[in-house]
Amino acid sequence: MKVVVDLTRCQGYAQCAFLAPSVFRMQSGDALLYDSNPDDALREQIKRAAAACPVQAIHIGGMGTLAAMRKEPAQRRKPRGPVRLTDAEAAFKRGGRIVIVGASLAGLTAALMLRTQGFAGSLTLIGDEACDPYDRPPLSKQVLTGWVKADHTLLPYSDELDADWHLGVRAMGLDLAGRQVLLADGNRVQFDRLLIATGARARPWPNDAEASLEGVEVVRTRDDAAQLQRRLAARPGRVLVIGGGFTGSEVASACRELGLPVTVTERGATPLVGALGGVVGAVAAALQRDHGVDLRCGVTVTRLEGDANGRLRRAHFSDGSTLNVDVAVVALGAIRNVEWLRDSGLAVTRWGVACDAACHAFDINGLVTRNIFVAGDVARVPHPIYDYQFLSLEHWGNAVTQAKIAAHNMLSPEADRWPHLTIPTFWSTQFGVNIKSVGVPTFSDALVITQGSLAERRFVAVYGYKGRVTAAVAFDQPKWLEFYQGLIDAAAPFPPSFRTVHQPAEMRPVPPEFPKRAVSDHEATVMVTGREPYERRVRWVYRHI
């Protein structure tokens, strides 16, 4: 059987861990881990655990199944009033052709949503991995420690999806005029409407020869996680994690849980500094060091050295020091999978595919396309709360929500379109602590601790920008995030003036200490040709590859 927990909703009440302890585990704080593919003999225990969850975050058979989606409240799925389809729209719903490029969480969620909303036409999913869609968050947590096998992370769906699958084949190009997706095997797939959900891949070590050394790993795919788990199970003498973001920190946490010596290098002043700022990052740094991590901030790896047999043996650092290591995990962020769209005529940059709030892709001239949609990690969408900045979000909850919105809009007339206005939410589990965030912390100029304390490492930090609340981050305080999300929705004033539990005696705003943003070295720019409005057009000018 398959189980999915919506950890964006989970608030750490822990009833599930009491009712089905072999499936659900609470770490020292409010961090929940679970086995997504438990033995069927535990079904009754899991059903009782799901029924007892106060926020109904546990889904048996998966939150993505057609049955689960059909159980959602009607107001989430239906328009507010009757909306009549034109004859053409009704005909498309009966017999149109939809192609989804990207067969992971966003792609599968969109496919299920399309069927739930009555699409009876041809549905094709294309994915470059040969395996069925799987869940990624457990890969850097449960899988690395060996509790859950990598092949136990499959996402649930059934044959009722009635889709044509092209797995293990990469999309190589897009013919907008001909409405075709070009595949690496030479085939072309025709579509009437297309959803781009190709996600992202791990950023590799920049030196190819060093990256190919035995023991140099990344963590993004199921195969990556399985390979790294085998290396950790072999008890290496020391593991080096290059990058102190969320993935790197979670890998370091898994290493310490396994009792392995681990060194983390981070270019910035603290771990998580780019996502949460230096004030909260200092707490993450203390947490790592207290758990035995050799944390080196303000330091980069300049070279990875191998032996005569091509095995990793030593790392060289920017401060002149060296370290003998057996495994190096490269956690330097992600690269969005957009290369196949180059010269397609869409507004594509290294940050993703630009789209409007209804998930319609922009073309190179900034015009909204009618039949091309985008969802998940690869999408760049303007968010009104954040001054209409284009946001690219690599979060599980965003992939699910945006995919549902894109699927709905693919089938709906203009009067019934949904805007993607969801407040971003993400979580991380590391060193027994549940870290949860709502909003966009980087969109801030001040921070204040409203509950708990940094010293206790159990707190809520609220971020503000120009006098309004824009984000909140909680360490082992997940029950409060829904409240703070309401403040963000309502443009509540910052600093907040409410009274609540565990409130510090003094709530003094301080700078969040985000690093200065680097100026991007763009691979391409655009030039505009033509004089009159009717003839002015844009084309790419590539500077380097």
N, C-alpha and C positions, 0 to 999 in steps of 0.2 A: 504494500500500500504506500501511498505518497502523502506527505504532510507539508504544508507551506504555512509559515507564520509571517504575517505582515508586521515586520519589526518596526515599521514607521508608526504603527498603532500600539504595539506592545508597550505596556507601562510598568512591567516588572512586578506584577502582583504575586506571581510565583505559584498560583494554584496548580498550574500544569505540572510543575516540577514535583509537587506532592502526589498528584494523582497518576502520573506516568513518568516516574523518575528515570527509567531507562531510555526514555525518548527526549525528555526535556531536562535541561540542567541549568541551574542558576549559579553563576560564579559568585565571588565574594561580595560583590555589590548587587546591582540590579541588572546584570548582564545575562541575557538568556541565550543559550545555545541549544540546538535541537538536531535530531537525526531526521532528515527529510524523507527517508525511505526505510521505515522501521518494519519489523516482522509483522505479518498480518495477524499473528496471534495476539498482538497488543491492541487490536482495533478497539475493543470495548474500553480499555483504559484511556486511549486517546480520545474517544468520543466523549467520555466523562470530562476529560481535561478541556476539550473544546467547549463543552457546554458551560463549564465553570469559569471560563475566561471572561472577566468583567467587560472587556472591550471587544470581544469576539474577533480576536486577531488570528485564531487558529482555524485552518481550513483543511479538512480531510478530503483527499482527492484533489486538492489544490484550488487556490482562489481563481485560477485561470480557466477552470473547466466551464463548459457551457452551463452545466447545472448550477454552479456557484454564481456565475454572472446573472443568471435568470432570477436568482433569489435576492438580488440587490433591490433596495427600495425603488418603487416605480418612478418616484420623482427624479431619481438619478439617471434614468434611462429614457424617459419620455419627454417630449417637448411640453411646454406649459400649456399650450393650446393646440387645437387640431391644425396640422399643417398638411396641405394637400400636395402630393407629388404630381409633377407634370407627367404626361404620357412617356416622355423620354426618360425621366428619372425612374419611373416605375419599371420601365422595360430594362434599364440598367440593373436595377436591383434584382430582377428575375434572371437576367442572362448576360450581364456584363463580365468583363475580364479584369480582375485585380491581381497585381503582382506585388509581392512584398520581398524586397531584397534585404536580408538580415533575418536569420532564423533563431534569434535568441529571445530574451525576455520581452522586449518591445515588439518584435515581429510576431511572436506567438500570441501575445496579449491582443494585438490588433486583429489578428486572424480570428480569434475567438469572439471578439467584440463584433466583428463584421457578421459572423453567423448569428450571433445573438440578436442583432438588429435586423435580421431578415434577409441578408444577402444570400441569394441562392445561385449566383453565377459561378464562374470559374475562378478558383482561388489558388494561386501558386506562391510557394515560399522557396526562396533561394538562400542557401547558407554555405559559407566556405568551409565549415567544419563538417566532418563526415557523420558525427553523432547527432542524436536528437537534442532539442533545446534543453539547456540545464541552467541551474541557478548559480550565479557567481559569488555572492557574499560568503557562502560557507567555504570557499576554496582557500582563503587565507586564514581561516579560523579552524573549523572542525576538521577539515581534510588534512591540514598540515600536522595536526597533533595525532592523526591516525584514528580518531574516534569514528569519523565517517569516511567511507570510501569515496573516491572521486566519482565513481560511476553511480553513486547513490544520490546525486544532486540533480537528477533529471526533473524537468518541469512537467507537470501532468497535463495530458490532453488525450482525447480518444479519437477513434475513427470517425465519430460523428462530425468532426471538423471538416472532413471531406475535402482535403487539400492535395494538390500535386506538389510533391516535395522534390527539390533539386539540392541535395546535400553533398558536401564535399566538392563543390564546384564554385569557383569564384566569379563574381560579376566583373567584367573587364571594361565595359563601356555602356553608354546610354545614348540611344538615338531618339532624341525628342520628337523630331519631325515624323519619323516612322513609328514611334511609340513601341520601341523594342529595347529590351535589355540584352546586351551581348555577353555571352558566357565564355569562360576560358576553354571549354571543350568545343567551341565553335558553334554551338547552338545559339539561336535567338529566340527570346520569349516575348510574345506580343502582349500588350496590355492596353486597356482603356484608361485605367487609373493605376498609379504606382505609389507605393509607400517605401521611402528610403529609411532603413533602420539598421544600417551597417555597423553602428557602434564604434568602438575604438579597440586598439591593440596596445600591448605594453611597449613602452619606448625602450629599445634595446641599448646595450652598451655601445657607445659610438665607434669604438675600434673593433672592426670585424674580426681580426685575428684573435684579439683578447676575448671577444664575446664567444668565440667558438671553443674556448678552453673547457675541458671537462670540469664541471663544478660551478660554472657561471650560469645562473638561472634567472628567469623572470616568472611572475605569477599573474596570469591573466586568464588562460584557458584551463579547461579540465585536465588536459594532458600536462600543462605546465605544473599544476598543483600536484598531480600524481607523481611526476618526476621529482619535484622538490621534496615531497613527503618521503620518497624512497631514500633520498640522500640524507635527510634528517634522521630517518630510522637507522641509518648506518653509523650513527654517532660520530659525526665529524669533530675534529679537534676544536675548530672555531668557525663560526659562521659570520660573514660580513654582510650587512645590509646597507646598500648604497641608496640613501634617501630616507628622510624621516617623516614622510607624509603618512596618510592613513594606512596604505598597504604596507609600507616598510615597517611601521610601528606594530601592525598586527602580526607580521612575520616575526619580528623580534619577540613579541609576546608569546607566540607559539614556541619559539626556540627556548625561551626561559621556562615555559611550562614543561618542556621535555628535558629540562636540566642541561641544555647545551650552552656553552659560552658563546656570546654574541656581541659583536661590535656594530654600532650604527653610526654612519657618518651623515651629517646634514649640513648643507651649504649655509643655511640660515642660522639665526641665533638660537633657535629652539626647534624641537620637533613640532610639526603641525602649524608652524608659524605662518605659512602661506594661506592656510585655510581659516585659522582661528585667531591669529595674531600672537604677539610675543607674551602678553599677560597670561593668557590661558596656556600658551605653549610652554611657559616656564613650569606650570603644574605637570604637564605631560613629561617634561624633562626630568623632574624630580621623581615622578612615578617610575620612569624607566630605570633611573639609577638606583632607586630603592629596591628594584627587582633584579639587580645584578647586571644590567646592561652597561657595557662600555660605550657610553655615548660621547661622540666627538662632534661638537657643533662648530660652525665656522670653518670646517675642514672638508675638502673634496678628495676623491680618489683620482689620482693622476695616471696610474698605470696598474694593470693587472698582469702579474708575471706567472708564467707556467714553467713546468719542468720539461725535460727532453721528451717525455711521453705525452705532452699536451694536456697535463693536469694542472689545474690552478694550484699555486703554492704560496704566493705572496702578493700583498697589495701595497702600493706606494701612495703616500698622501701628500697633499699640498704643503703641509708644514715640515716636510722633509723626513718624516718618520716612515717606517714600514711595519707590516704585520703579517705573520704567517697565518694563512687561512686555507681552509679546504673547500668551502662553499661560499660563493658571493651571490647575493640576491639583488638584482638590479631593480630598484623601485623608484624610477625617475619620472613617473607619470605615464600618460597615455598619448597615443597618436590616433587621431580620428581617421576612420577608413573612408577617405574621400578621393583617393587617387584615381579610382575607376571613373569618377565623374569629371575629370579634367577634360576641358574642351567640349563638355556636354551642353553648354549654354546656360547652366545654373550658376547662382551666386555662391560659389564654393571657395572657401579658404581653408587653411590648416586648422581653423577653429571650428569648422563644420559647415553645414548647409544652412544658409539663412532662410528663415521662413517667417510668416506672420503668426499671430496668436491663434489662428485657426489651423495651423500646421501646413498651410500651402507654401511650397517652396517659392522663393524669388528667383527670377532669371537674372542673367548677368546685367541687364539694364535696370534692375530693381523693380520689375513688374511681377505681380503675383501670377503664378501659373495656375491653371484651373484643374489640372489632373495629376499634379505631382505633389506628394505630401511627404513630410519628414517627422520622425519621432525618435526619442531616445538620446543616447550620448552624442549622436552625430548632429543633432538639431541645434540651431542657434535661433532663439526666439526672443522678441522684445517683451519685457515685463513692465507693465505700467507702474507697479509699486516701486520699481528700481529705476525710475526716470527713463523708462523704455530702453534701457540698455539691452543689448543682445546677450543673453545668457546661454552658456553651454554647460549642462549639468550632467555629471556622471553619477547619478544617484538611482538606486533601485526604484524608489517611489516615483520619481519623475518619469522613468521609462514606462512604468505601468500606466500612470495617469495620462501622460501625453499620447501613448499608443491608443488608449480608449477614445480620447478626444479626436485624434486623427481619423480613426476608423469611423466614428460617428459622422464626422464632417465629410468623409468620402461618400456617404450615402444620403446626405441631407441637403435640402434646398437652403438657399442663403438665409432665409428667415429663421431657420432652426440650427444654425451653426453654433457650436460651443467654443468659447475662447479658452485658451490654456492659461489660466490665471492662478493655478495652484501654487501655494507657498512651498518652496523647496524644503524637504525634510530628509535628513540622512542620519545614520547611526554608525557607531563603531564599537567593537568590544576588544579591549586590550588590557592586559595585566589585571583582569578581574573587574574592570571598571566599564560601565555603560556610558558611552559618550553619545549624546544625541543633540542634534541641531535643527532649528527651524528658521527659515529665512535665509538671507545671504550675509553672513558676518563680514565679508570683505567690503560690503557697501555700508561703511560706518566711519564715523570720525570720533566716537567715544564709546566707552564701555563702563558698565557699573555692575557690581555684584549685588543682586537683590535677595538672594537666599543662600544660606550656608556660608562657607568661607573657603578661600583658596587653600589655606593651610590644612583644612580637613579633607580637601579634595572631594568634597561633596557640596556642590553649589550650583547656582544658576547665574550665568553672566548674560546680561542684556546689552545688546549693541544698538546704538542710535546714530542717526545721520540728520544733521540740521534740525534737531529738536523733535524727531519722531523715532519710534521704535522700528527697527528694521530686521532684527534677528535675535535669537537667544540660543545659548549653548548650555546644556546641563550635563554635569558629571554626577552619575548615580542619582538623578532626580527626574526620571522620565515622566512621572505622573503630571508634571507641571507644564510640559511643552504645549499641550493643547490650549491652555490658558494664554500662554505667550503668543501662540499663533493668532489668537483672537485679537491681541493688542496690535500685531502687525497688520492684520486685515483692516482694523479700525483706524489706522494711522494714529495710534495713541501717542501722547507726548512723551518725550524723553528729556530728562530721566523720569521714570515712572514714579508716581506719588502714592501708590496704593500701600496698604498694610497687609502683610501676609506672614506665614509661619517661617521661623528660622531666619528672620530678617536681621541683617547686621545693624549694629547701633548707628553706624554712619554709612550712608550710601553716597559715596563720592565718585563722580565720573572721572575716568582717566583715559588717556589715549590707548587704543587697543594694540598699538605697536605692530602694525603690518609692515612688511618690508616694502621698500619703494618699488613700484612696478617697473620692470625692465621694458625698454622700448623694443617692440617686436621687429625682427628682421624678416620682413615679408618676402616670400618667394616670388610674388607677382604683384603688379599694380594694374590699374586700368587706364586706358586712354579713350577719349571721346572723339568721335569723328562726326563730320557733317555740320552744317550751319543752321539750317532751319529746324524747328521743333520736330517736324514730321520725318526728318532724315537723320537726326542725331542718334547715334548708337555707341555702345561700349564694347570694347574687346580687351582681352587680357594681354598684358605684356609681362612675360616671365623673365625674371632676373637670373635665377639659378634654380637648380633642381635639388 
